[in-house]
Amino acid sequence: MNDTLHWRLFNFLARRVVAPGFVVVGFLLAAFNIPNLFPGGTVNVDGIPSNDIVMRLSAVVLPLFAVVMGVAMFMAKPYRPPEKHKHG
């Protein structure tokens, strides 16, 4: 019974709390950093403004990668451990 509750809680938190958080925060960060892609845009690297295109692209692409991971986590089927790993 305790293992079942643990895995239900884990699946709920991972799929219904963490995954939407990844999506929302990733979209917000990507949207906030899109102006950096325009000519003259800069990104702070170690506190110093940088106009390096790789750093500016990564400021938008990495949050979008978090969005993809959040969608994948949301769509994943719930985890159920094999019987041999259950205690009791």
C-alpha positions as CSV (number, residue, x, y, z in Angstrom):
1,M,0.0,0.0,0.0
2,N,2.8,2.4,0.9
3,D,4.7,1.8,-2.3
4,T,1.5,2.4,-4.3
5,L,1.0,5.7,-2.6
6,H,4.6,6.7,-3.2
7,W,4.5,5.9,-6.9
8,R,1.1,7.6,-7.3
9,L,2.4,10.7,-5.7
10,F,5.6,10.6,-7.8
11,N,3.6,10.2,-11.0
12,F,1.2,13.0,-10.1
13,L,4.0,15.4,-9.2
14,A,6.2,14.6,-12.2
15,R,3.4,14.7,-14.8
16,R,1.0,17.3,-13.4
17,V,3.2,19.7,-11.4
18,V,6.8,19.6,-12.7
19,A,6.0,19.1,-16.4
20,P,3.7,22.1,-16.7
21,G,6.3,24.1,-14.8
22,F,8.9,23.2,-17.4
23,V,6.5,24.3,-20.2
24,V,5.5,27.6,-18.6
25,V,8.9,28.7,-17.3
26,G,10.6,27.6,-20.6
27,F,8.2,29.6,-22.7
28,L,8.5,32.6,-20.5
29,L,12.3,32.5,-20.6
30,A,12.4,32.0,-24.3
31,A,9.9,34.9,-24.9
32,F,12.0,37.1,-22.6
33,N,15.2,36.3,-24.5
34,I,13.8,36.6,-28.1
35,P,14.8,40.4,-28.3
36,N,18.4,39.2,-27.8
37,L,18.3,37.7,-31.3
38,F,17.7,41.1,-33.0
39,P,20.7,43.0,-34.3
40,G,22.4,44.8,-31.4
41,G,21.1,42.3,-28.8
42,T,23.3,41.2,-26.0
43,V,23.4,38.6,-23.3
44,N,25.2,38.9,-20.0
45,V,28.0,36.3,-19.7
46,D,29.7,36.4,-16.3
47,G,28.2,39.9,-15.8
48,I,29.7,41.3,-19.1
49,P,27.4,42.0,-22.1
50,S,28.2,39.7,-25.0
51,N,26.9,39.9,-28.6
52,D,28.1,36.4,-29.5
53,I,25.5,34.8,-31.6
54,V,26.0,31.4,-30.0
55,M,25.3,32.7,-26.6
56,R,22.3,34.7,-27.8
57,L,20.8,31.6,-29.6
58,S,21.4,29.4,-26.6
59,A,19.5,31.9,-24.4
60,V,16.4,31.1,-26.6
61,V,17.0,27.5,-27.6
62,L,17.8,26.0,-24.2
63,P,14.5,27.2,-22.7
64,L,12.6,25.8,-25.7
65,F,14.4,22.5,-25.0
66,A,13.0,22.6,-21.5
67,V,9.5,23.1,-23.0
68,V,10.0,20.0,-25.1
69,M,11.2,18.0,-22.1
70,G,8.1,19.2,-20.2
71,V,5.8,18.1,-22.9
72,A,7.5,14.7,-23.1
73,M,7.3,14.3,-19.3
74,F,3.6,15.2,-19.4
75,M,2.9,12.7,-22.2
76,A,4.9,9.9,-20.6
77,K,2.9,7.0,-19.2
78,P,2.9,6.6,-15.4
79,Y,5.8,4.6,-14.0
80,R,5.0,1.4,-12.2
81,P,8.0,-0.5,-10.7
82,P,8.3,-4.2,-11.4
83,E,6.9,-6.6,-8.8
84,K,10.4,-7.8,-7.8
85,H,11.4,-4.3,-6.6
86,K,8.4,-3.9,-4.3
87,H,8.9,-4.4,-0.6
88,G,6.7,-6.2,1.8
